[in-house]
Amino acid sequence: MKNLLTKVLRVVGLEVRRVPRSRLFSSSVSSSERSTVNQTLRKFAETQPPDSSLSDFRLLRAYLSDYRISFFHELLDITNKLEITLTKRSIADVGCGTGYLLHLIEKTSSPSGLTGFDTSSETNELARMFCPSGTIQDSPLEAVEEKFDVIFCTEVLEHMTNPTAALTSMLQCLSETGVLILTVPDGRQDQQTPGQMREDGSAYWGHVNFWSPESWPQFLQQSVDGHSNIHTCRLSSGENFAAIWR
């Protein structure tokens, strides 16, 4: 069932992470949040063509699972602990998917602007439902000249054909006092196999880059200039985390 679910969602650019049960962390999703998520996903599914995988509420909920929502909560918790301010700052999410991270930022902070970037026009419609005040763009980040105070990029670099070039592009889109926040799976625990290359050649449907907790900071140090300040750690979910200050 999991393999079938993964194949179906990959058609529209979504991916179900397979994490060993020992690595799962306790859910931080309240009943009211769960209800809001379900309502939004059902509403979105009803607008899709009957033959589309996005018309199946169960598939959408399997992707935007309690695990993934809890991961977003923890990501914002550590951002707050590092005193990375989101209030009155321009925020971008590269590879925004459903837009739920932008939704949480809007709900918990008062950013000056929210922008999501994803090449999947279908799921971008869902992102606009979760974050109606944000700007969701089908184009890649490199296509805009705007600078952002905080850029999030979660669970994306493991797909990229050239993760170093992607990292450089995001750093170039930061404001002078900007922060780049990254997560990638723990390469030792990652069970996602490589898939077909996307049509634009920039990434794969599956994972082709694997970083252990030790190799992750080494990759970042080698990929950014020496003037950047880098903080790395592991989230309780097992993901490698990094915050990079200009």
N, C-alpha and C positions, 0 to 999 in steps of 0.2 A: 504493500500500500504506500509506504514512504517513497519508494522509487517511482511509482506512478505519479504521486503527488508532485515530486520534484520535477519530473519531465513536463507535466502539464503547466506548472507555474513558470518554468523557464521560458516558455513560449512568449510570455509577457514580461520577462525580465525580473521575475521574483524567484527567490530561492529559499528553501527550507534548510536551516542549519541542523545537522545531526550531531548532537553533543552527548557524550557518555553520561549516563545518569549520575555518576559520581561527581560530575562537574556541575550539575544543575544547582542553582541557588534558589532560596525561598522566594516565592512570588510576593511582589509588593503591589499587586493590582487589587484595588478595592472593588467591591461589588458595584458601586456607582460608576467607576471608570469602565469596568467590564461591560456594563449595560450600555454606556455611551459608545464604546467601540462596536459592540454588536449592532446597535441601531444604525450607525454610520455605514458599516459594511453591508448590512442588508439593503439599505437605501441605495448604495452604489451598485450592488449586484442586480437590483431590479432595473437599473438603467442600461444594462449591458445586453448585447444580442444573446438570444437563447443558446447559441452554439459556442459562445465564448466561455473559456474557463473562468473568467472573471464574473460570470453570472452565478457561480456556485459559492454561496456564502461559506460553506464548510472549508473550501480551499483557501479562501481569503483569510478566514479566522485561523487556519492552520499556519499560515504565513505570519500574520500579525498575532502571534500567540502571546499568552501570558509571560512566557519566557522572554520573548523579544521586548515586550513592553517593560518588564522588570529590568532588562538590560539598559534600556533608555533611561529609566529612573536612576540607576546606579551611575550611569555616565554623567548625568547632570549633578548628582551628589558629589562626585569627585571633582567635577568642574568647580563647584561651589567651594569645596575644601581647599582647592588650589587658589582661591580668591580670584578666579577668572570671572569678571563681571559681564553679564549679558544685558543688564538693564541699560537702556538708552544707547545701545550699540547695534551696528548692522551685523546681522547673522546670516551665514550661508550654510546650506547642507548639500554637500556634493554626493550624488547618488542617493537622493532623498527618499526613493521608494514610495511608500504609502504617505509620506509626509508627517508621520506620527511624532517624530522627534521635534519637528518644527511646531507641531501642535502643543507639545509639552512645554517648549520654551516660551511660546506665546502665553500659555496658561500660568506659568510660574514666574515669569519675568516680564519686563516691559521694554522689549527691544525697540530700537528706532526703525528697524526694518527686517523682514524675513524673506529670504530667497532660497528656493530649492532648485537644484539642477539634477535632471535625470533624462536619459535618452529614450525612456519608455513613455510614449504619449498616452498610452492607455492607463497606466498606473498614475501618471501625473494628474489625471482627472480625479482620482481618489485622493491624492495629496491636496488638491484644491478644496476638497470637501472637508478634510481634517484641518486644513489651515487656510480658510477663505481670505484672511487678511494678508497672506503672503503672496509673493510672486513666484510661480512655478514655471520654470523654463525647460523646454525640450532640448535646448542647445547645451553643449558642454560649457564648463566654466571658462575655458580659454577664449570663448567667443565674445566675452563681455569685457569692457574696459573698467568696470566698476571695481572699487576696492572695498574689502570687508574687514570689520574689526575682529570677528571670530568666524572661523571656517571649521565646520565639522565634516569629517569624512570617515564614516564607520562601515567596516566590513566591505571595503571596496578594493584596496590595493592588492589583495590576494588574487583578484581577477585580472589585474592589469598586465598587458604585454610589456610595458616599460614603467614599473612603479616609480623609479627614480625621476623620470620625466614628469609623471603625474604629480609627484611631490613638489618638484620645482615649480610647476605651473601654479599650484595652490599657494605656495609661499609668495610668488610674484603677485598674487591677487590679494594679499594681506595689506592692510593699512600699516603705517609706520609703527604703530603700537599694537599690531594685531597678534592673534594667537591662532595656531592651527591645532585642532584636536583630532587625533586619529585612533582608530582601533582596528586590529586585525586578529584573526583566530590564532590560538597557540598552535604552532605547526606540529607539535608533538601529539596533540589531541585531535587535530583537524582530520575529519574523515571524508571531506568532500572531494570527489575525484575531478580531474580536468574534463572539460567538455569542449564543444565546438567553439571556434573563434567567432566573435560577433562580426557582423557585416562590415563595420568600419575598421576592423583590425586593431582596435585599441584594447580589447579585453576578451576574456573567455567566459562562457557561461559557468564553468566550474572554476576550481581553484588551481592556480599554477605557481603561486608563490607561497612559501611556508617559512614562517619565522618562529624560532623558539624564543623563550624569554631572554636568552642570552644573545642570540643573533639579532633580535629586534633593535635594541639600542645601537648595536654596531652598524646595522644597515642605515639607521637614521644619521649617525655621526658621519658616515661616509657620503651621505647623499645631500647634506645641507652644508652651508658655509659655516666657518668657524665662529661667526658672530651671533649665531642663534643659540638660545638657551633651551635645552631639552630636558624634560622630565618624563621618565618612563616608569611604569609599574604594571601589575596584573590586576584585572578586575576579579571579583569573586566568581564570576561566570567563567573565568579562564582566559578571556581575551587579553591580548597585549594592548596596553594603552600608552599614548604619548601626547604630551602638550609641548608645542614648539613656539617660543616667543621670538619675534623679530629682534 
